[in-house]
C-alpha cells in the first residue's frame, strides 16, 4: 500500500529554511475579520449547495477528510485525516482520523460521523438533496473497523477519487444529529471547524466565533469573522472605505483599477485563471428548446472570441474554452475548439448557419426569456452580451434577473426556458466538471431535464481511462457531442481578481473560490 502521511514533517523542514525576517510575520491572535459576500446562502446544507454564497460564510464551521494545500494547490493534505492509504488496485481508501476532534457541542468525532456523512452523499434519504451524488457512485461500501478508522471500498477504480475527498462540499456532520433528522444540516450548523456558528441575520450578516477546542493547535488566529451580505457598488465602496477587508470571490477589472487608484499600497491585488464558467442551459421540456437545431443555433450566434476581448475589460471573464478550462492539460486546444459549433472565428458564417437552423425549425423570429441571477458580476454583463448576440440574428430575448434563492429554484424546478447557469468547482477534474452535461437522472446539476445515453457512456469511459491520451480522446468525443446537441453551452471562462487590505494575512489565492476558505490560518496584522 502507498502511504500518505500528514505533512507535519515536511512543514517543519520547510520552516527551517525560512529567513530570519519570517519571525516578524509570525501570526498574531485576535481580531474580527469582516469580509463581503455578494449573495446569501439559501440554506445551511453543504451537500446540497453549489454557490460561493454558501461556502464563504459556512465553510469555516466545518471540516472535511482532506483539503487542498493552500500553498501547493492542487496537492492535498489532511484535514480530519491524520494519514491515509490507497490500495494498489485503487479500490480501497483507508483514512486514520486525528484523535480528540470535537464538534462544537463538545461531542467527539468518530469514524461513525464520517460514514454517516458520506452515506448521506452517496445514498441520500428521502427528501435530502445530494448534488454530487453521481461523483461518488463508485463507492460500494464504507467500513469503520474502529472509532478512528474509516475505509471506503470502491466498486471500480476511479483515478480522481482521492482528490474528491478534499471537496469543500463534503462537510462531516454528526451521525447522531443525522439519525434524529436527516435534514438537520439544512437549518442548523454543527461542525468541527475552526469557528462556531454565532448568528445569521437574513439580508445583513453572518457571524462566526473562534472555537477554542479546534483540533489544530493554536488555530484559528482570529477571534471571529463577520460576513456582510453586500454586493455591487455598495460592496466596492465598503471595501474602499475599509469597512470590509476583502471579498473572496472576485472583482471586475474596473473595480480593481478603481481600488488601486484610491488605496495604492494599502491593498494587495492578486489574479489567477479560474475553474469557473458561465453556461447557458436550455430547458428541453419546453418547446422549441427540445429541438437540437434551435439550441445549436443559439450557440452559433455567440461571438465568443470578440466577446471575450470586450468583456474582459469590464467583467471577471477572460478566456474562451469548451467544457474544460482552457490551459488545463485535458482541455481542447484552440485549433480543436475552433472546429466545434459556436467556437469558429468566422462569425458571419456561424450566424448564417444559425438563421438557417432556426428557419428549418420553424422559429425564425423566436422570442424567449433568459433567466439570470441578480449577482452583478459577471452575470449581468454576460447576460446583456448574450441577449445582444441573439438580437443580431433577429431574436427578441427578455432578461429576467432573480435573487439567488429564486434563481436556483427556477433552474432546479424547471421553471425557465433558457438560463444563465454556472459550472464552477474546486479543481480541474473532468469527473467533476462534466457532471453538468450528463443525463438529468444521473446529475443533480443538469437543469436541462434531458437524457443522453451517449454522453453518459462517454463520461463513464473517460472516468475509467488510465491512459492520459485515451482519456483526452474520450473527452474530445464527449465535448463534440455535447456541443453538437447544445443542451448546455459554455460562454466565457472566468478570471479571478482579488483585492484585499494588507493587514489581512495567511490567505492564499487559488484558482477556485470554493477552496482555502476555512479561515483557520488567516490573521490580522493590527
BELLIN-V299339 format. One record per residue. N is the residue number from 0. RES is the residue in one small letter. SS is DSSP state (H for helix, E for strand, C for the rest). BURIAL is # if it has 24 or more other C-alpha atoms within 12 Angstrom, else .. D_CENTER is the distance of its C-alpha to the mean C-alpha in whole Angstrom. Layout:
# BELLIN-V299339
((N	RES	SS	BURIAL	D_CENTER) (N	RES	SS	BURIAL	D_CENTER))
This chain:
# BELLIN-V299339
((0	x	C	.	32) (1	x	E	.	29) (2	x	E	.	29) (3	x	E	#	26) (4	x	E	#	27) (5	x	C	#	25) (6	x	C	#	25) (7	x	H	.	28) (8	x	H	.	31) (9	x	H	.	29) (10	x	H	.	28) (11	x	H	.	31) (12	x	H	.	33) (13	x	H	.	30) (14	x	H	.	32) (15	x	H	.	35) (16	x	C	.	34) (17	x	C	.	33) (18	x	C	.	36) (19	x	H	.	38) (20	x	H	.	36) (21	x	H	.	33) (22	x	H	.	35) (23	x	H	.	35) (24	x	H	.	31) (25	x	C	.	31) (26	x	C	#	29) (27	x	C	#	30) (28	x	C	#	30) (29	x	C	.	30) (30	x	C	.	29) (31	x	E	#	26) (32	x	E	#	23) (33	x	E	#	22) (34	x	E	#	19) (35	x	E	#	18) (36	x	E	#	15) (37	x	C	#	16) (38	x	C	#	15) (39	x	C	#	15) (40	x	C	#	14) (41	x	C	#	16) (42	x	C	#	17) (43	x	C	#	16) (44	x	C	#	15) (45	x	H	#	12) (46	x	H	#	12) (47	x	H	#	12) (48	x	C	#	10) (49	x	C	#	6) (50	x	C	#	7) (51	x	H	#	7) (52	x	H	#	11) (53	x	H	#	10) (54	x	H	#	9) (55	x	H	#	11) (56	x	H	#	14) (57	x	H	#	14) (58	x	H	#	12) (59	x	H	#	16) (60	x	H	#	18) (61	x	C	#	16) (62	x	C	#	17) (63	x	C	#	15) (64	x	C	#	18) (65	x	E	#	16) (66	x	E	#	14) (67	x	E	#	13) (68	x	C	#	17) (69	x	C	#	16) (70	x	C	.	19) (71	x	C	.	19) (72	x	C	.	15) (73	x	C	#	14) (74	x	C	.	17) (75	x	E	#	17) (76	x	E	#	19) (77	x	E	#	20) (78	x	C	#	19) (79	x	C	#	21) (80	x	E	#	22) (81	x	E	#	25) (82	x	E	#	26) (83	x	E	#	25) (84	x	E	#	27) (85	x	E	#	26) (86	x	C	.	29) (87	x	C	.	30) (88	x	C	.	30) (89	x	C	#	26) (90	x	C	#	27) (91	x	E	#	27) (92	x	E	#	24) (93	x	E	#	26) (94	x	E	#	25) (95	x	E	#	27) (96	x	E	#	26) (97	x	C	#	27) (98	x	C	.	30) (99	x	C	.	30) (100	x	C	#	27) (101	x	E	#	27) (102	x	C	#	25) (103	x	C	#	26) (104	x	C	.	29) (105	x	C	.	31) (106	x	C	.	30) (107	x	E	#	30) (108	x	C	#	27) (109	x	C	#	28) (110	x	H	#	27) (111	x	H	#	27) (112	x	H	#	24) (113	x	H	#	22) (114	x	H	#	24) (115	x	H	#	23) (116	x	H	#	20) (117	x	H	#	19) (118	x	H	#	22) (119	x	H	#	20) (120	x	H	#	17) (121	x	H	#	19) (122	x	C	#	22) (123	x	C	#	21) (124	x	C	.	24) (125	x	C	.	25) (126	x	C	.	23) (127	x	C	#	20) (128	x	C	#	17) (129	x	C	#	15) (130	x	C	#	12) (131	x	C	#	11) (132	x	H	#	15) (133	x	H	#	16) (134	x	H	#	14) (135	x	H	#	17) (136	x	C	#	19) (137	x	C	#	21) (138	x	E	#	22) (139	x	E	.	26) (140	x	E	#	27) (141	x	E	#	26) (142	x	E	#	29) (143	x	E	#	30) (144	x	E	.	33) (145	x	E	.	33) (146	x	C	.	31) (147	x	C	#	29) (148	x	E	#	29) (149	x	E	#	26) (150	x	E	#	26) (151	x	E	#	24) (152	x	E	#	26) (153	x	E	#	25) (154	x	C	.	26) (155	x	C	#	26) (156	x	C	#	24) (157	x	C	#	21) (158	x	C	#	20) (159	x	C	#	16) (160	x	H	#	17) (161	x	H	#	17) (162	x	H	#	14) (163	x	H	#	13) (164	x	C	#	15) (165	x	C	#	13) (166	x	C	#	9) (167	x	C	#	9) (168	x	C	#	9) (169	x	C	#	12) (170	x	C	#	14) (171	x	C	#	18) (172	x	C	#	20) (173	x	C	#	24) (174	x	H	#	26) (175	x	H	#	29) (176	x	H	#	27) (177	x	H	#	25) (178	x	H	.	28) (179	x	H	.	30) (180	x	C	.	27) (181	x	C	#	24) (182	x	C	#	22) (183	x	H	#	23) (184	x	H	#	20) (185	x	H	#	19) (186	x	H	.	22) (187	x	C	#	22) (188	x	C	#	21) (189	x	C	#	22) (190	x	C	#	20) (191	x	C	#	22) (192	x	C	#	19) (193	x	C	#	21) (194	x	E	#	21) (195	x	E	#	23) (196	x	E	#	22) (197	x	E	#	25) (198	x	E	.	24) (199	x	E	#	23) (200	x	E	.	25) (201	x	C	.	23) (202	x	C	.	23) (203	x	C	.	24) (204	x	E	#	22) (205	x	E	#	20) (206	x	E	#	22) (207	x	E	#	22) (208	x	E	#	25) (209	x	E	#	26) (210	x	C	#	26) (211	x	C	#	29) (212	x	C	#	29) (213	x	C	#	26) (214	x	C	#	26) (215	x	C	#	25) (216	x	C	.	29) (217	x	C	.	29) (218	x	C	#	26) (219	x	C	#	24) (220	x	C	#	26) (221	x	C	#	25) (222	x	C	#	27) (223	x	E	#	24) (224	x	E	#	22) (225	x	E	#	22) (226	x	E	#	19) (227	x	E	#	20) (228	x	E	#	19) (229	x	C	#	20) (230	x	C	#	19) (231	x	H	#	21) (232	x	H	.	24) (233	x	H	.	25) (234	x	H	#	22) (235	x	H	#	23) (236	x	H	#	26) (237	x	H	#	25) (238	x	H	#	24) (239	x	H	#	27) (240	x	H	.	29) (241	x	C	#	27) (242	x	C	#	27) (243	x	C	#	23) (244	x	C	#	22) (245	x	E	#	19) (246	x	E	#	16) (247	x	C	#	13) (248	x	C	#	11) (249	x	C	#	13) (250	x	C	#	17) (251	x	C	#	19) (252	x	H	#	21) (253	x	H	.	24) (254	x	H	#	23) (255	x	H	#	22) (256	x	H	.	26) (257	x	H	.	27) (258	x	H	#	26) (259	x	H	#	28) (260	x	H	.	31) (261	x	H	.	31) (262	x	H	.	30) (263	x	H	.	31) (264	x	H	.	31) (265	x	H	.	30) (266	x	E	#	26) (267	x	E	#	24) (268	x	E	#	22) (269	x	E	#	19) (270	x	E	#	17) (271	x	E	#	15) (272	x	E	#	14) (273	x	E	#	10) (274	x	E	#	8) (275	x	E	#	7) (276	x	E	#	10) (277	x	E	#	12) (278	x	E	#	14) (279	x	E	#	17) (280	x	E	#	17) (281	x	E	#	21) (282	x	C	#	22) (283	x	C	#	25) (284	x	C	.	27) (285	x	C	.	28) (286	x	C	.	31) (287	x	C	#	31) (288	x	C	#	27) (289	x	C	#	28) (290	x	C	#	30) (291	x	H	#	28) (292	x	H	#	31) (293	x	H	#	29) (294	x	H	#	26) (295	x	H	#	27) (296	x	H	#	29) (297	x	H	#	26) (298	x	H	#	24) (299	x	H	#	27) (300	x	C	#	28) (301	x	C	#	25) (302	x	C	#	26) (303	x	H	#	23) (304	x	H	#	25) (305	x	H	.	27) (306	x	H	#	24) (307	x	H	#	21) (308	x	H	.	24) (309	x	H	.	25) (310	x	H	#	22) (311	x	C	#	21) (312	x	C	.	24) (313	x	C	#	22) (314	x	C	#	19) (315	x	C	#	16) (316	x	E	#	16) (317	x	E	#	18) (318	x	E	#	18) (319	x	C	#	19) (320	x	C	#	17) (321	x	C	#	17) (322	x	C	#	15) (323	x	C	#	13) (324	x	C	#	13) (325	x	C	#	17) (326	x	C	.	18) (327	x	C	.	16) (328	x	C	.	19) (329	x	C	#	19) (330	x	C	#	18) (331	x	C	#	21) (332	x	C	.	23) (333	x	H	.	24) (334	x	H	.	28) (335	x	H	.	26) (336	x	H	#	24) (337	x	C	#	27) (338	x	C	.	28) (339	x	C	#	26) (340	x	C	#	26) (341	x	C	#	25) (342	x	C	#	25) (343	x	C	#	28) (344	x	C	#	30) (345	x	C	.	33) (346	x	H	#	31) (347	x	H	.	35) (348	x	H	.	35) (349	x	H	#	32) (350	x	H	#	33) (351	x	H	.	36) (352	x	H	#	34) (353	x	H	#	32) (354	x	H	#	35) (355	x	H	#	37) (356	x	H	#	34) (357	x	H	#	34) (358	x	H	.	38) (359	x	H	.	38) (360	x	C	.	36) (361	x	C	.	38) (362	x	C	#	36) (363	x	C	#	37) (364	x	C	#	36) (365	x	C	#	33) (366	x	E	#	32) (367	x	E	#	29) (368	x	E	#	26) (369	x	E	#	23) (370	x	E	#	20) (371	x	E	#	18) (372	x	E	#	16) (373	x	C	#	18) (374	x	C	#	16) (375	x	H	#	18) (376	x	H	#	16) (377	x	H	#	15) (378	x	H	#	16) (379	x	H	#	19) (380	x	H	#	21) (381	x	H	#	19) (382	x	H	#	20) (383	x	H	#	24) (384	x	H	#	23) (385	x	H	#	23) (386	x	H	#	26) (387	x	H	#	28) (388	x	H	#	27) (389	x	H	#	28) (390	x	H	#	31) (391	x	C	#	33) (392	x	C	#	33) (393	x	C	#	35) (394	x	C	#	32) (395	x	E	.	32) (396	x	E	#	29) (397	x	E	#	28) (398	x	E	#	25) (399	x	E	#	24) (400	x	E	#	21) (401	x	E	#	20) (402	x	C	#	19) (403	x	H	#	15) (404	x	H	#	17) (405	x	H	.	19) (406	x	H	#	17) (407	x	H	#	15) (408	x	H	.	18) (409	x	H	#	20) (410	x	H	#	17) (411	x	H	#	17) (412	x	H	.	21) (413	x	C	#	22) (414	x	C	#	23) (415	x	C	#	23) (416	x	C	#	24) (417	x	E	#	21) (418	x	E	#	18) (419	x	E	#	16) (420	x	E	#	12) (421	x	E	#	9) (422	x	E	#	7) (423	x	E	#	4) (424	x	C	#	3) (425	x	C	#	5) (426	x	C	#	8) (427	x	C	#	10) (428	x	C	#	12) (429	x	H	#	13) (430	x	H	#	14) (431	x	H	#	10) (432	x	H	#	9) (433	x	H	#	13) (434	x	H	#	12) (435	x	H	#	12) (436	x	H	#	16) (437	x	C	#	18) (438	x	C	#	20) (439	x	C	#	19) (440	x	C	.	21) (441	x	C	#	19) (442	x	C	#	15) (443	x	C	#	14) (444	x	C	#	12) (445	x	C	#	15) (446	x	C	#	17) (447	x	C	#	19) (448	x	C	#	21) (449	x	C	#	23) (450	x	C	#	24) (451	x	C	#	24) (452	x	H	.	26) (453	x	H	.	26) (454	x	H	#	22) (455	x	H	#	22) (456	x	H	.	24) (457	x	H	#	23) (458	x	H	#	20) (459	x	H	#	22) (460	x	H	#	24) (461	x	H	#	21) (462	x	H	#	20) (463	x	H	#	23) (464	x	C	#	24) (465	x	C	.	25) (466	x	C	.	27) (467	x	H	.	24) (468	x	H	.	27) (469	x	H	.	27) (470	x	H	#	23) (471	x	H	#	23) (472	x	H	.	25) (473	x	H	#	24) (474	x	H	#	21) (475	x	H	#	23) (476	x	H	#	25) (477	x	H	#	22) (478	x	H	#	20) (479	x	H	#	24) (480	x	H	#	24) (481	x	H	#	21) (482	x	H	#	22) (483	x	H	#	26) (484	x	H	#	25) (485	x	C	#	22) (486	x	C	#	21) (487	x	E	#	17) (488	x	E	#	18) (489	x	E	#	16) (490	x	E	#	17) (491	x	E	#	16) (492	x	E	#	13) (493	x	E	#	12) (494	x	E	#	14) (495	x	E	#	13) (496	x	E	#	16) (497	x	E	#	16) (498	x	E	#	20) (499	x	E	#	21) (500	x	E	#	25) (501	x	C	.	26) (502	x	C	#	27) (503	x	E	#	23) (504	x	E	#	23) (505	x	C	#	21) (506	x	C	#	18) (507	x	C	#	17) (508	x	C	#	15) (509	x	C	#	12) (510	x	C	#	10) (511	x	C	#	7) (512	x	C	#	7) (513	x	C	#	5) (514	x	C	#	8) (515	x	C	#	12) (516	x	C	#	12) (517	x	C	#	15) (518	x	C	#	17) (519	x	C	#	20) (520	x	C	#	21) (521	x	C	#	21) (522	x	E	#	24) (523	x	E	#	27) (524	x	C	.	29) (525	x	C	.	32))
